[in-house]
Amino acid sequence: MKKLICLIYIVQSLICYSQLGIKSNDTLRFVGLPRNEGIPPAELKFWTDENKTIHYIQSWHKENLFSRREGHIEIGEKGIPKSFFFRFIQNDTIKVSESVQMRDDSVIIMRRGIRTTNKSKIGEVYLPNNIFSPLNAIFTQDILKSENNGFLSSQYGMVHISEVGKTTLTVNGKSKKLFLYILSADSILDAQHIWLDEKKQLFAIPYAEGNWDFLPSDWKVSRDELLQAEFMAGQINKNYPSCGKRFSYNDCETGTNLCKVSTPDKTAQSLTFTDSGYSVRSDGQGPYITDFTSVIVVTGIIGGMVITPTKSPVRYFTVDLNHPVPGDISEPLGI
């Protein structure tokens, strides 16, 4: 009987690992390609141990400052998270540390060396304060492969995923079919975007922490193509959360994408209107210079400008709504 129980435990462990795309003693490694200048590259890796615990480390350094986020999550029966650990370290000094452990109808929390115990409902997951892209990637794969359509969290309601797009990448004669998922919750429309392959294993995490796109090192040349596929998914999928958080300044863009852009969003130095009879005209104060307080000019998947009235004179531009583009469905508004 003991041998049978042991065998069942081993099979359950292997199922859990294969569901998440990480088998025991394996390590998944990704490189983090910066989204903007001034952001250093990063590394991300996942691995598991014999206790069903999934570990991760996200690390980067700039000059003499070495930083890393590391932690682990234990998955219980039916794919429900049961414990978390997280810490943020800079130059070997622990800056933040947190652990959460769920036991029946209570949750034990350790933050800043202080232990608290709270009541919780059986079946609810109490999530840690520190949730970053590695943990969201684990949630996404876990939900996809578990018996549930998601899990109920104490803070955010039901946590669930949606498949919103797909694409196929080819590099050096190798092809890979990929699927885009969005992790959401009842109170969070768009928490994280995750690309998985046909085996439902993690392939990429775009716009992680607003700084990096994480991909396998031998596929990093496909980053721009993957971003383009992600953008297009937002244009054609009705289930895609509008005005999400993943596309920077083009969050609410709903128009048809006419150009295949091969660069992620970048901050430009300036923008100049020609004022030569077009429907969009400047305020006559010269080029719009990026100063990151009142004007930000961006180029890439979209081209545009963000203006905030924080400096005098306030910049603005004029849009003529009385002369629509010939052949368009718009109508003159007399403005």
C-alpha positions as CSV (number, residue, x, y, z in Angstrom):
1,M,0.0,0.0,0.0
2,K,2.8,2.4,0.9
3,K,4.4,1.8,-2.5
4,L,1.1,2.5,-4.3
5,I,0.7,5.8,-2.4
6,C,4.3,6.7,-3.2
7,L,3.7,5.9,-6.9
8,I,0.5,8.1,-7.0
9,Y,2.4,11.0,-5.4
10,I,5.2,10.7,-8.0
11,V,2.7,10.7,-10.9
12,Q,0.8,13.7,-9.5
13,S,4.1,15.5,-9.1
14,L,5.1,14.8,-12.7
15,I,1.7,16.0,-13.9
16,C,2.0,19.2,-12.1
17,Y,5.5,19.9,-13.5
18,S,4.5,19.1,-17.1
19,Q,1.4,21.2,-16.8
20,L,3.6,24.3,-16.1
21,G,6.2,23.3,-18.8
22,I,8.8,22.8,-16.1
23,K,9.8,19.2,-15.2
24,S,11.8,18.4,-12.1
25,N,15.4,19.4,-12.3
26,D,14.8,21.4,-15.5
27,T,15.4,25.1,-15.8
28,L,13.7,27.5,-18.2
29,R,15.8,30.5,-19.2
30,F,14.7,33.7,-20.8
31,V,16.5,37.0,-21.8
32,G,14.8,40.3,-21.1
33,L,15.1,42.8,-24.0
34,P,14.7,46.4,-22.8
35,R,11.7,48.4,-24.0
36,N,13.4,51.8,-23.6
37,E,16.8,53.3,-23.5
38,G,18.4,53.4,-20.1
39,I,16.9,50.1,-19.1
40,P,19.5,47.3,-18.8
41,P,18.9,43.8,-20.2
42,A,17.6,41.2,-17.8
43,E,17.5,37.4,-17.2
44,L,14.6,35.2,-16.0
45,K,14.7,31.6,-15.0
46,F,12.3,29.1,-13.6
47,W,12.9,25.7,-12.0
48,T,11.2,23.1,-9.8
49,D,12.1,20.9,-6.9
50,E,10.8,17.5,-5.7
51,N,8.2,19.2,-3.5
52,K,6.1,20.6,-6.3
53,T,7.5,24.1,-5.6
54,I,8.2,26.3,-8.6
55,H,11.1,28.8,-8.2
56,Y,12.0,31.9,-10.2
57,I,14.7,34.6,-10.3
58,Q,14.5,37.8,-12.4
59,S,17.8,39.6,-12.4
60,W,19.5,42.7,-13.9
61,H,22.2,45.1,-13.2
62,K,23.1,48.7,-14.1
63,E,26.7,49.8,-13.4
64,N,27.5,48.7,-9.9
65,L,23.9,48.1,-8.8
66,F,22.9,44.4,-9.0
67,S,19.2,43.7,-8.5
68,R,17.0,40.6,-8.5
69,R,13.5,39.5,-7.6
70,E,13.2,35.9,-6.5
71,G,10.6,33.7,-5.0
72,H,8.7,30.5,-5.2
73,I,5.1,29.2,-5.3
74,E,3.7,25.9,-4.2
75,I,0.7,24.5,-6.1
76,G,-1.8,22.4,-4.2
77,E,-4.4,20.0,-5.3
78,K,-6.5,20.8,-8.3
79,G,-4.0,23.5,-9.4
80,I,-4.8,25.9,-6.5
81,P,-1.8,28.0,-5.2
82,K,-1.2,27.3,-1.5
83,S,1.9,29.3,-0.6
84,F,4.1,32.1,-1.8
85,F,7.5,33.5,-1.0
86,F,9.1,36.7,-2.5
87,R,12.1,38.9,-1.9
88,F,13.8,41.8,-3.7
89,I,17.5,42.0,-3.3
90,Q,20.0,44.7,-4.3
91,N,23.8,44.1,-3.9
92,D,23.1,41.2,-1.6
93,T,20.9,43.4,0.7
94,I,17.3,42.2,1.2
95,K,15.0,45.2,0.5
96,V,11.6,43.5,0.6
97,S,10.6,40.1,1.9
98,E,7.1,38.5,2.0
99,S,5.6,35.1,2.5
100,V,2.0,33.9,2.4
101,Q,0.9,30.4,3.5
102,M,-2.7,29.2,3.4
103,R,-3.9,26.6,5.9
104,D,-7.5,25.5,5.7
105,D,-9.5,28.5,6.9
106,S,-6.5,30.7,7.8
107,V,-3.6,32.5,6.1
108,I,-0.2,33.2,7.7
109,I,1.6,36.3,6.4
110,M,5.1,37.4,7.0
111,R,6.1,41.0,6.0
112,R,9.0,43.0,7.3
113,G,9.7,40.4,9.9
114,I,6.1,40.7,11.3
115,R,3.9,37.7,11.4
116,T,0.1,38.0,11.2
117,T,-2.7,35.4,10.9
118,N,-6.0,36.1,9.2
119,K,-9.1,34.2,8.7
120,S,-9.9,33.1,5.2
121,K,-12.5,31.1,3.4
122,I,-11.7,27.6,2.4
123,G,-10.9,27.5,-1.3
124,E,-9.9,31.2,-1.6
125,V,-6.3,32.1,-2.4
126,Y,-4.8,35.0,-0.5
127,L,-2.3,36.6,-3.0
128,P,0.9,38.4,-1.9
129,N,1.4,42.1,-2.3
130,N,4.4,41.6,-4.6
131,I,3.1,40.1,-7.8
132,F,5.3,40.4,-10.9
133,S,5.4,38.8,-14.3
134,P,7.1,35.5,-13.3
135,L,4.2,34.8,-10.9
136,N,1.6,35.8,-13.5
137,A,3.2,33.5,-16.0
138,I,2.9,30.6,-13.5
139,F,-0.8,31.5,-12.8
140,T,-1.6,31.5,-16.5
141,Q,-0.1,28.1,-17.2
142,D,-1.6,26.7,-14.0
143,I,-5.1,27.8,-14.8
144,L,-4.8,26.6,-18.4
145,K,-3.8,23.1,-17.3
146,S,-5.8,22.7,-14.1
147,E,-9.3,21.4,-13.7
148,N,-10.6,24.9,-13.0
149,N,-11.4,27.9,-15.2
150,G,-9.4,30.0,-12.7
151,F,-9.2,30.4,-8.9
152,L,-10.9,32.7,-6.4
153,S,-8.6,35.2,-4.7
154,S,-9.4,37.1,-1.5
155,Q,-8.4,40.5,-2.9
156,Y,-9.2,40.5,-6.6
157,G,-12.1,38.1,-7.1
158,M,-11.9,35.4,-9.7
159,V,-8.6,35.1,-11.5
160,H,-8.9,33.8,-15.0
161,I,-7.4,33.7,-18.5
162,S,-8.5,34.4,-22.1
163,E,-7.0,33.2,-25.3
164,V,-7.0,36.3,-27.6
165,G,-4.5,35.7,-30.4
166,K,-2.1,33.4,-32.2
167,T,0.9,33.6,-34.5
168,T,3.7,31.5,-36.0
169,L,7.3,32.5,-35.8
170,T,10.1,31.1,-37.9
171,V,13.8,31.5,-37.1
172,N,16.7,29.7,-38.7
173,G,14.4,27.1,-40.3
174,K,12.6,26.4,-37.0
175,S,8.9,27.3,-36.7
176,K,6.8,27.7,-33.6
177,K,3.1,28.2,-33.3
178,L,2.2,30.5,-30.4
179,F,-0.9,31.5,-28.5
180,L,-1.5,34.8,-26.7
181,Y,-3.3,34.7,-23.3
182,I,-4.4,37.5,-21.1
183,L,-4.5,37.0,-17.3
184,S,-7.4,39.0,-15.7
185,A,-9.4,39.1,-12.5
186,D,-12.8,40.4,-11.6
187,S,-11.3,43.7,-10.5
188,I,-8.3,43.8,-12.9
189,L,-9.2,43.9,-16.6
190,D,-5.7,43.2,-18.0
191,A,-3.1,42.0,-15.6
192,Q,-0.5,40.3,-17.9
193,H,0.0,39.1,-21.4
194,I,1.6,35.7,-21.8
195,W,2.7,33.8,-25.0
196,L,2.5,29.9,-24.8
197,D,3.5,27.4,-27.4
198,E,1.5,24.4,-28.7
199,K,2.5,22.4,-25.6
200,K,1.1,25.2,-23.4
201,Q,4.6,25.9,-22.2
202,L,5.8,29.4,-21.5
203,F,7.4,31.1,-24.5
204,A,7.4,34.9,-23.9
205,I,6.3,37.6,-21.5
206,P,5.8,40.9,-23.2
207,Y,6.2,44.3,-21.4
208,A,7.2,42.6,-18.1
209,E,7.2,45.2,-15.3
210,G,6.9,47.8,-18.1
211,N,10.6,47.3,-18.9
212,W,11.3,44.1,-20.7
213,D,10.1,41.6,-23.3
214,F,11.2,38.1,-22.1
215,L,11.9,35.4,-24.7
216,P,14.2,32.4,-25.1
217,S,17.7,33.6,-26.2
218,D,17.6,31.8,-29.6
219,W,14.2,33.5,-30.4
220,K,15.0,37.0,-29.4
221,V,15.4,38.2,-33.0
222,S,11.6,37.6,-33.3
223,R,10.7,40.1,-30.6
224,D,9.4,42.8,-33.0
225,E,7.4,40.3,-34.9
226,L,5.8,39.0,-31.7
227,L,5.0,42.6,-30.6
228,Q,3.3,43.1,-34.0
229,A,1.2,40.0,-33.5
230,E,0.2,41.1,-30.0
231,F,-0.8,44.5,-31.3
232,M,-2.9,43.0,-34.2
233,A,-4.7,40.7,-31.7
234,G,-6.0,43.8,-30.0
235,Q,-7.5,45.0,-33.3
236,I,-9.4,41.9,-34.4
237,N,-10.5,40.1,-31.2
238,K,-13.7,41.2,-29.7
239,N,-12.8,39.5,-26.4
240,Y,-9.6,41.5,-26.1
241,P,-9.8,43.9,-23.0
242,S,-10.0,47.4,-24.5
243,C,-7.7,50.1,-23.1
244,G,-5.4,47.6,-21.4
245,K,-2.0,48.1,-20.0
246,R,0.3,46.4,-22.4
247,F,0.7,48.7,-25.3
248,S,2.0,51.8,-23.6
249,Y,0.6,55.0,-25.3
250,N,-1.6,53.1,-27.8
251,D,-3.6,51.3,-25.1
252,C,-7.0,52.3,-26.6
253,E,-6.1,52.2,-30.3
254,T,-8.9,50.5,-32.2
255,G,-8.2,51.4,-35.8
256,T,-6.9,49.1,-38.5
257,N,-3.2,48.7,-38.5
258,L,-2.0,49.5,-42.0
259,C,1.8,49.3,-41.6
260,K,4.0,46.4,-40.5
261,V,6.2,48.1,-37.9
262,S,9.4,46.4,-36.9
263,T,10.3,48.4,-33.8
264,P,8.7,48.5,-30.3
265,D,7.6,51.8,-28.8
266,K,10.4,54.4,-28.5
267,T,10.6,57.9,-27.1
268,A,11.4,60.4,-29.8
269,Q,13.1,63.8,-29.4
270,S,10.5,66.0,-31.2
271,L,7.5,66.2,-33.5
272,T,6.9,68.9,-36.1
273,F,3.6,69.6,-37.9
274,T,4.0,70.9,-41.5
275,D,0.8,73.1,-41.2
276,S,0.5,72.8,-44.9
277,G,-3.3,72.6,-45.2
278,Y,-3.8,69.2,-43.4
279,S,-6.6,68.8,-40.9
280,V,-4.2,68.6,-38.0
281,R,-2.2,71.8,-37.3
282,S,0.2,72.9,-34.7
283,D,-0.2,75.7,-32.1
284,G,2.4,77.9,-33.9
285,Q,4.9,77.6,-31.1
286,G,7.4,75.4,-33.1
287,P,8.4,71.8,-32.7
288,Y,7.0,69.7,-29.8
289,I,10.0,68.8,-27.8
290,T,10.0,65.7,-25.5
291,D,10.6,66.9,-21.9
292,F,8.8,64.0,-20.1
293,T,6.7,66.4,-18.1
294,S,4.5,68.4,-20.5
295,V,5.3,66.7,-23.9
296,I,6.2,63.1,-24.7
297,V,6.6,62.1,-28.4
298,V,6.5,58.3,-29.1
299,T,7.2,56.3,-32.3
300,G,7.0,52.6,-33.1
301,I,3.9,50.5,-33.3
302,I,2.1,53.8,-33.1
303,G,3.2,57.3,-33.6
304,G,1.8,60.0,-31.4
305,M,2.2,62.6,-28.7
306,V,1.1,63.0,-25.1
307,I,0.5,66.5,-23.8
308,T,-0.2,67.5,-20.2
309,P,-0.8,71.1,-19.0
310,T,2.1,71.1,-16.5
311,K,4.2,73.9,-18.0
312,S,3.5,77.4,-19.4
313,P,2.8,78.1,-22.2
314,V,0.6,75.0,-22.5
315,R,1.2,73.2,-25.8
316,Y,-1.8,72.1,-28.0
317,F,-2.7,71.3,-31.5
318,T,-5.9,71.8,-33.6
319,V,-7.9,69.1,-35.4
320,D,-10.3,70.2,-38.2
321,L,-13.4,68.0,-37.9
322,N,-15.2,69.7,-40.9
323,H,-13.0,68.2,-43.6
324,P,-12.9,64.4,-43.4
325,V,-10.6,62.3,-45.5
326,P,-12.2,61.8,-49.0
327,G,-13.8,58.4,-49.3
328,D,-13.9,57.9,-45.5
329,I,-17.1,57.1,-43.6
330,S,-16.8,60.3,-41.5
331,E,-19.1,63.2,-41.8
332,P,-18.4,67.0,-41.5
333,L,-19.2,68.2,-38.0
334,G,-19.0,71.9,-38.7
335,I,-16.1,72.4,-36.3
